[in-house]
């Protein structure tokens, strides 16, 4: 079984109603479906284990299911009628909304998971995807990862994105205590392109007017000391440049 590999997309959170959050979440899942068939067979987790519910491939039952899964009946929601504290499609929540999706409950059964959070109107919104730990070698190819990142970066107008295997997560300190340097890393600041270390095995590209760069590795799902040292060198170079120190307001 492979080590954990996580995709993190970070973007400025918008103030969304429940319906707007549902619409956004549905678009995310619909956008993932053409990238790989595994995203066509997802279930909604909700806040309780008993909530686990299969979604139609066409997501025709999406709104009804996820509405119930994100509705915390003990919580106070923001409505036009200040005396109404229940959740409706036009309600807001000062902490935003979030929900999780996966194709199976068991990691050993080739699980892929997707978490989507947005709606609070300040700070960050995010999409997190955890890759399958068993099989599905195509997830660990440059072609798939570039297509996945390019799609989600453009969809969310992301400020930061990363695909980070567990080895880099656990062995490389965060840049400014905010950003992991991963196998793939994206910053919306295109100036990063010319401030990266001159390493032959480091690839780079401009996407959505930002910089995507990645470590060329033969074993991206189980990186060794060589890739770890490269990630540390990238972190040190970007810190020295101070290019990103005050560019992002979220944490």
C-alpha positions as CSV (number, residue, x, y, z in Angstrom):
1,X,0.0,0.0,0.0
2,X,1.3,3.5,-0.9
3,X,1.8,6.3,1.5
4,X,-0.8,9.0,1.7
5,X,-0.8,11.6,-1.2
6,X,-3.1,14.6,-0.9
7,X,-4.1,17.3,-3.4
8,X,-4.9,20.6,-1.8
9,X,-6.5,23.5,-3.7
10,X,-6.7,26.8,-1.8
11,X,-8.7,29.9,-3.0
12,X,-10.4,32.9,-1.5
13,X,-13.6,32.0,0.2
14,X,-16.8,33.6,-1.0
15,X,-19.9,34.3,1.0
16,X,-22.4,31.7,-0.3
17,X,-25.9,30.6,0.4
18,X,-26.6,27.0,0.9
19,X,-27.8,26.7,-2.7
20,X,-24.7,28.4,-4.0
21,X,-22.5,26.1,-2.0
22,X,-24.4,23.1,-3.4
23,X,-24.1,24.4,-6.9
24,X,-20.3,24.9,-6.5
25,X,-19.8,21.5,-5.0
26,X,-21.8,19.8,-7.8
27,X,-19.7,21.6,-10.4
28,X,-16.5,20.4,-8.7
29,X,-17.6,16.8,-8.8
30,X,-18.9,17.1,-12.4
31,X,-15.6,18.6,-13.3
32,X,-13.7,15.7,-11.8
33,X,-15.8,13.0,-13.5
34,X,-14.2,13.3,-17.0
35,X,-10.8,13.2,-15.5
36,X,-11.2,9.6,-14.1
37,X,-14.1,7.1,-13.9
38,X,-13.5,6.7,-10.1
39,X,-15.1,10.1,-9.6
40,X,-18.3,8.9,-11.2
41,X,-19.1,6.6,-8.2
42,X,-19.0,8.8,-5.1
43,X,-21.0,8.8,-1.9
44,X,-21.7,11.7,0.4
45,X,-20.4,11.3,3.9
46,X,-22.3,14.0,5.9
47,X,-21.5,14.7,9.6
48,X,-22.6,11.2,10.8
49,X,-21.6,7.7,9.9
50,X,-25.3,6.9,9.2
51,X,-25.5,9.7,6.6
52,X,-23.4,7.7,4.0
53,X,-25.4,7.9,0.8
54,X,-24.7,7.0,-2.8
55,X,-25.0,9.8,-5.4
56,X,-26.4,9.2,-8.8
57,X,-23.8,9.3,-11.6
58,X,-25.6,12.3,-13.0
59,X,-25.9,13.8,-9.5
60,X,-29.6,14.2,-9.9
61,X,-30.1,13.5,-6.2
62,X,-27.1,15.6,-5.1
63,X,-29.0,18.7,-3.7
64,X,-31.4,16.8,-1.6
65,X,-28.8,14.4,-0.1
66,X,-26.1,17.0,0.6
67,X,-28.6,19.5,2.0
68,X,-29.5,17.0,4.7
69,X,-25.9,16.1,5.3
70,X,-24.7,19.6,5.9
71,X,-27.7,20.7,7.9
72,X,-26.8,20.8,11.6
73,X,-30.1,21.1,13.4
74,X,-28.4,22.3,16.6
75,X,-26.7,25.2,14.7
76,X,-27.9,28.7,14.2
77,X,-28.0,29.9,10.5
78,X,-28.3,33.4,9.1
79,X,-31.6,34.2,7.4
80,X,-33.5,37.3,6.2
81,X,-35.8,36.7,9.1
82,X,-33.5,37.1,12.1
83,X,-35.9,35.0,14.2
84,X,-35.5,32.0,11.9
85,X,-32.4,30.0,12.9
86,X,-33.0,27.0,10.6
87,X,-31.2,26.1,7.4
88,X,-32.8,26.9,4.1
89,X,-31.5,27.1,0.6
90,X,-31.0,30.8,0.9
91,X,-29.4,30.7,4.4
92,X,-25.8,31.7,5.1
93,X,-23.3,30.4,7.7
94,X,-20.5,32.6,9.1
95,X,-18.3,29.5,9.2
96,X,-19.1,28.3,5.7
97,X,-20.1,24.9,4.6
98,X,-18.2,21.7,4.0
99,X,-18.8,18.1,3.1
100,X,-16.8,15.0,2.1
101,X,-17.2,12.4,-0.7
102,X,-15.6,9.1,-1.4
103,X,-16.2,5.9,-3.4
104,X,-15.9,3.5,-0.4
105,X,-15.6,3.7,3.4
106,X,-12.6,1.4,3.5
107,X,-9.1,2.6,2.4
108,X,-8.0,-1.0,1.6
109,X,-10.8,-1.1,-1.0
110,X,-9.1,1.6,-3.2
111,X,-10.5,4.7,-1.7
112,X,-10.4,8.2,-3.3
113,X,-11.8,11.0,-1.2
114,X,-12.9,14.6,-2.0
115,X,-13.5,17.4,0.6
116,X,-15.1,20.7,-0.4
117,X,-15.3,23.8,1.8
118,X,-16.5,27.3,1.0
119,X,-19.0,29.9,1.8
120,X,-17.8,31.9,4.8
121,X,-16.8,34.9,2.8
122,X,-13.3,35.4,4.3
123,X,-10.1,33.4,4.6
124,X,-9.8,30.4,2.4
125,X,-12.0,27.9,0.7
126,X,-10.5,24.5,-0.2
127,X,-10.8,21.3,-2.2
128,X,-8.8,18.4,-0.8
129,X,-8.4,15.1,-2.7
130,X,-6.7,12.0,-1.3
131,X,-5.4,9.7,-4.0
132,X,-6.0,5.9,-3.8
133,X,-3.3,4.0,-1.9
134,X,-3.8,0.8,-3.9
135,X,-3.7,0.4,-7.7
136,X,-4.6,3.3,-10.0
137,X,-1.0,4.0,-11.1
138,X,-2.3,6.7,-13.5
139,X,-3.0,9.0,-10.5
140,X,0.8,9.1,-10.0
141,X,1.7,10.3,-13.4
142,X,2.7,13.8,-14.5
143,X,0.1,13.8,-17.2
144,X,-2.8,13.1,-14.9
145,X,-1.6,15.5,-12.1
146,X,-1.0,18.4,-14.5
147,X,-4.5,17.9,-16.0
148,X,-6.1,17.7,-12.5
149,X,-4.3,20.7,-11.1
150,X,-4.8,22.8,-14.2
151,X,-8.6,22.0,-14.2
152,X,-9.1,22.8,-10.5
153,X,-6.8,25.9,-10.5
154,X,-8.8,27.5,-13.3
155,X,-12.2,26.4,-11.8
156,X,-11.5,28.0,-8.4
157,X,-9.0,30.8,-9.5
158,X,-6.7,29.2,-6.9
159,X,-4.0,31.1,-5.1
160,X,-2.1,28.0,-4.0
161,X,-2.2,24.3,-4.8
162,X,-0.1,21.3,-4.0
163,X,0.1,17.5,-4.5
164,X,2.1,16.4,-1.5
165,X,3.1,12.7,-0.7
166,X,3.5,11.8,2.9
167,X,7.4,11.7,2.7
168,X,7.5,15.4,1.8
169,X,4.7,16.3,4.3
170,X,6.6,14.7,7.1
171,X,10.2,15.7,6.3
172,X,10.0,19.3,4.8
173,X,8.9,22.2,7.0
174,X,6.2,24.5,5.6
175,X,7.2,27.7,3.7
176,X,6.2,30.5,6.1
177,X,4.4,27.9,8.2
178,X,1.6,28.0,5.6
179,X,2.6,26.2,2.4
180,X,3.9,22.7,1.8
181,X,6.4,22.2,-1.1
182,X,5.1,19.1,-2.8
183,X,5.7,16.9,-5.7
184,X,3.6,19.5,-7.6
185,X,3.3,23.1,-6.2
186,X,1.4,26.1,-7.6
187,X,1.4,29.7,-6.6
188,X,-0.8,32.3,-8.4
189,X,2.3,34.7,-8.3
190,X,3.9,34.2,-11.7
191,X,7.1,35.8,-10.4
192,X,7.8,32.5,-8.7
193,X,8.8,31.1,-12.2
194,X,12.1,32.9,-12.2
195,X,12.9,32.5,-8.5
196,X,13.1,28.8,-8.4
197,X,16.5,27.0,-7.9
198,X,18.3,26.0,-11.2
199,X,17.8,22.3,-10.8
200,X,17.6,20.1,-14.0
201,X,15.0,17.8,-12.5
202,X,12.7,20.7,-11.5
203,X,10.0,21.3,-14.1
204,X,7.9,24.5,-14.3
205,X,5.0,26.0,-16.3
206,X,2.7,29.0,-16.3
207,X,-0.9,28.2,-15.5
208,X,-3.7,30.7,-15.1
209,X,-1.0,33.4,-14.9
210,X,0.6,31.6,-11.9
211,X,3.6,29.3,-11.6
212,X,3.2,25.5,-11.4
213,X,6.4,23.6,-10.7
214,X,7.2,19.9,-9.9
215,X,10.0,17.6,-9.0
216,X,10.8,15.1,-11.7
217,X,10.6,11.8,-9.8
218,X,10.6,8.1,-10.7
219,X,8.8,7.2,-7.5
220,X,6.4,10.1,-6.7
221,X,4.3,7.9,-4.4
222,X,7.3,7.0,-2.2
223,X,9.9,9.8,-2.5
224,X,13.4,9.3,-1.0
225,X,16.1,11.5,0.3
226,X,16.9,13.0,-3.1
227,X,13.4,14.5,-3.6
228,X,13.2,15.6,0.1
229,X,16.4,17.6,-0.4
230,X,15.1,19.1,-3.6
231,X,11.9,20.2,-1.8
232,X,14.0,21.7,1.0
233,X,16.2,23.6,-1.5
234,X,13.0,25.0,-3.2
235,X,11.6,26.1,0.2
236,X,14.9,27.9,1.1
237,X,15.2,29.6,-2.3
238,X,11.6,30.9,-2.1
239,X,12.1,32.1,1.5
240,X,15.3,33.9,0.5
241,X,13.5,35.7,-2.4
242,X,10.7,36.9,0.0
243,X,8.5,36.9,-3.0
244,X,5.7,35.2,-1.2
245,X,6.1,36.5,2.3
246,X,3.2,38.9,2.2
247,X,1.5,37.9,-1.0
248,X,-1.1,35.6,0.6
249,X,-3.4,36.8,3.4
250,X,-4.8,33.4,4.3
251,X,-3.3,30.8,6.5
